[in-house]
Amino acid sequence: MSTHGIMRITKRFVLVVFALLGLTLGALSWADDNAAALKDKYDALAPQLKSNVFNRPIHLDSEETSNTLKGDIYAVVDYPFATVNRAFNDPQQGPANWCEVLILHLNTKYCRASAGGNGATISMNVGKKTEQELGDTYRVQFNYRSVATNPDYFQVDLSAATGPLSTKDYRIVLEAVDIGKGHTFLHLTYSYGFGTAGRIAMKTYLATIGSAKVGFTKASGDYVGGVRGLVERNTMRYYLAIDAYLASLALPADKRVDQRFATWFDATEQYSRQLHELDRQEYLQMKKNEYQRQQTAQ
């Protein structure tokens, strides 16, 4: 090969290296910016985190538009950043750990993680708040993606294109930042979209068996209801599931599952006006059965 040809190939190689380096530095910069923004949010919410109606260091926001619903919870958890990062942002074990979280929710009937050529997926069946055969439930297929990681920050995204009752564009996003002294600041987002059919289905539910249900935000002197109350309740349920999972890690492995169910139920009962659905024994037995079922791929 001529000297000119070698120089041309070398030049292309150098350009590729710089392009890849630019992408890497850009990703690191984005993660650093998000970490700084989340730390700023922690500082801004400090008074609300210290004193609020939840009697724990959390803050809840929600938003309803003509075709989307979104809930956000910001919270301080008493676990080191490394523990939280390892639990939810581990490329190998993270997806399976998310299933350990998601199965705590009343409406989750089955959850199983699997690896594939396009990354990890989480297959989750959702249904009623009571026991059901899997054939009577709806399967939601989440893609698991670690969006950003640096020494004191991470973001993980679970996304699904479709859901039950003509809903769509599901996202569960968790980001976390180290705030020192063995504490971590979390931001959980739960959101989804819907069309006309989805809105009609949700309104039918809320006009019948869900008519008396409320959320956590007060407006005009009373708690919000309707679809905004719905997304607030489920965002809180998912947050309490994350917290229950983290709390269980201090126990021997064979004690963790039962303790998670008990911890989650007891936590939801602190907000019984919004979250009570079943008595304790009914919930624990249902979840024991569902957890056993999901040990085998369905």
N, C-alpha and C positions, 0 to 999 in steps of 0.2 A: 504494500500500500504506500502511496506517495506521502510525503511530509504534509502536503496540503490536505489530503484526506484525513490523516491522523489529527491534524489541528481542527478540522471541521467537526469530527466526532467528539474530540475533547471539549470543544466549545459547547456542543449540544448537551453533553453530560453535565458540564458546569451549570448551564442554564436550568436543567432539570433539578439539580441539587438545590440551586437557589430558589426555584419555584416551590419545591417541597419544604425547604427551610422557612420560606415565607408563610406557607400554610400553617406549619407547626407553630411559628411565632405568633401568627394571627390567632390561632386557637388558644394559645396560652394567654395572650393579651385579653381575649374575650372572657376567659375564665377569671382572670384577675379583675377585670371590670365588674363582672357579676358578683364576685366575692366582695368587692368594695361596696357595691350597691346594697348587697344583703346586710353587710355590717352597718351601713348607714340606716337601713330600715330598722335594724335592731335598736340602734341609738334613738331613732325617732319614736319607736313604740315603747321605749323603756317605762314610761309612766303607766301605760295601759297594761303592760305585761306584769307589772308589780301589783296592781290593784284592779280587779275586774269581777264581773258577775260569775265567771267560771271557777273562781277559787283555784286557779292554776295559771302558770305564765303562758297564756295563749291569747291570740287576737284573731277574730274571724271577720272576713269581708265576703260579700256576695254581690253578684251582678246578673241581671236578667235583661236580655235584649229580645228582639222580635224572633230570633231563631237560635239563640244560645243561652246556656246557663253556666255560671262559673262560681265556684266557692274557693276561697283562699284562707288557709290557716297559717299563722306565724306562731312559733312556739319555741320556748327554751326547754331542752331536755337535759336531764342530769346524767349524761353519758358522754365520754370523750369522743371527739370527732372521729378518731381512728375506729372506734367501735361502730359508729353509725355508718361510716364509709364502707367498712368491711361487710356490714349487714346488707346494704342495699345497692352498692356500687361495684361489687365484685363481679367481673365478667363471667366467672364460672358458677359461683354459688348464688349470686344476686337474684336471678330470676326465680329460683326455687324458694329463696327466702321471701320474695314478694308473695308467693302463693301462701306461705305460712301466715302472712299478714292478711291477705285478701279473704281467706276462708273464714276469718273471724266475723266478717259482716254477715248479718242475717240473711241477706238476699243471695249470697254466694253459696252455691251448692256443690261446686267442684272447681278445683284449680290445679293445673299441672304445667310445669315448664318443660320446654324441650329446645334442643339446639338444632340449627339448620344452616344451610348454605348462606342465607341472608341474615343470619344472626339468631338470637334467642327469641322464642315466642312463648306467650303465656296463654293457655287455653282456659277460660273461666266460664262456667255455666252460672247464670243468674236466674232467679225465679221468685217464688213467694217467700214470705218470712216464716213459713212452716215447712215441714219435710215434704219433699217431692221426689218422684222418679226423675232421673235425668232426661228421659224422653219428653217430659213436660216442661223443660226449662229451655232457656235460650243461650247458645254458646257465643261468647265474645272472644275474639282472637286479638290479643294485644301483642304488639311488637315491643321488645325491650331494647332500650338504647341508652348507653352511657354517653351523655352529651358533653360533659366537661369534667375534668379532674385536675386538681393541683394540690399542693400539700395541705391547704386548709379550706378547700371548697370542692364540692361536686354537684352535678345535676344529672338526674336520671329521668328518662321519659318513657312512659308506657302509653302507647297509642293504638287505637282500634278504629277502623273505618266505619263499622256499623255496630248497632246495638239493638236491644229490644224495643218494641213499640215504635218502630220507624225512627229511632234516634240514630245519631251518627257522630263521627269525629270525636270519639272519646279520648280524653287525655288525663292521665294521672302523672303529675310532675312533682318530683321531690328535689329540692336543692337544700344544701346545708353548708354552714360555715362554722369554723372553729372560733369560739369566743373566749377560750381559755378557762383555766381552773376546772377542767373536766366537764365543761358544759358545751353544748352545741345548739346553734340557732337554726331551726328548720323553717322552710316555707313549702307547704303542700298546696298544690292546685288540683282541683277536680273539676273538669268541664266537659260539656258535650253539646252537640247541636241537634236540631230537629226541624222537620218540615211541617206542613199542615197536618199530615196524618199523625205525626208524633205529638204535636200540640193537642190535637183532639183527644188522643189516647190518654195523655197526662191529665187533661182537664176532666175527662170522664172519671179517672181514678180519684182526683182531688174533690170531685163533686159527690162521690159516694163514700167508699171506705176511708178515704183520706181527707174527708171534709173538715175534721176537727184538728188536724195536725198543723203544727206551727214550727217555725224556725227559731233562731236565737236573736235576730236583730229586732229591735223595737221600732215601730213606725206609728205615729199618731197614737201613742200610748199603749199599743198592744204589739204582740209578736207578729212578724210577717207570716203569712200563710202562702197558699198557692205553690207555684213551681219554685219560687225563690226560697220558701221554707223547705221545700223538698231537697234542693241542692245543698242548703245549709246543713240539714240533718245528715245527709250522706257524706259530706265533707268531714263533719265531726266524727262520724263512725269510722271513716278511714284513718283519720288522725289518731283516734284512740286505739285503733288496731296497730298502728306503727309503734305507739308508746307501749302497748302491752307486749309486743314482740321484743322490743329492746329490754323491757324489765325482766323478761323470762331468761335472758342470756346468762344471768348470774346463777341460775339453777343447774343442777345436773341435767344432762340431755334427756333422760327418761322422765323428767318431771315437767319439762317446759311446755308441752302441748296443752295438757290439762290446765296448767296455771295460766296460760294465755287466755283460754276461754273464760276462766273465772275472773281474771283481771279485767278483760274487756267488758264482760257483762256488768261487773260491779261499777266500772267507770261510767258506762252508759246510764246506769240507774241514778247517778248523781244529777242527771238531766232528764229525769223521768217524764216531765211534761212534753219534751220533744222526742225522746228516744225509746220510751218503754213500749214493748210489743209483746213479749212473752214472759212467763215467770222463769225464775232462775233454772230450775231443774229441767224444764221443757227445753230451754235453750241449750243447756249443757249436754243433754242427751241427743238432741238433734245434731249438734256439732260433732259429738263423738262419732255418730253414725256417718256423717258426711266426710269426716276426716279419714275414717277407715276406708270408705269407698274410693277416695281419691288416691290411695296408695297404689291402685291399679289403674293403668291407662284406660280411659273410657272413650 
